[in-house]
Amino acid sequence: MAPVILAEPEVETSVNIQVGPDGAIPRQTFLRIRGLPLAARLSEGHVVSPGVWAVPLAALAALRLLAPLSSSGRTEIQLS
């Protein structure tokens, strides 16, 4: 993942996350993304709790972030 992602409010922004090596991780694995603004949306996966999403590894190539209008500033995102 890039160390910085610049996202304009209400504009879909690519989130390039690569996990590997291929074949070393089970197919049904999810990536947990924590620290997103509460009103942020991802194109793939589902909300686990406020600001926390679970995204299947198979969907990472198409992952887009939609930042809310009400959000500005810097956000620290954690992946696990």
Secondary structure, 3 states (H helix, E strand, C coil): CCCCCCCCECCCEECCCCCCCCCCCCCCCEEEEECCCCCCEECCCEEEECCEEEEEHHHHHHCEEEECCCCCCCCCCEEC
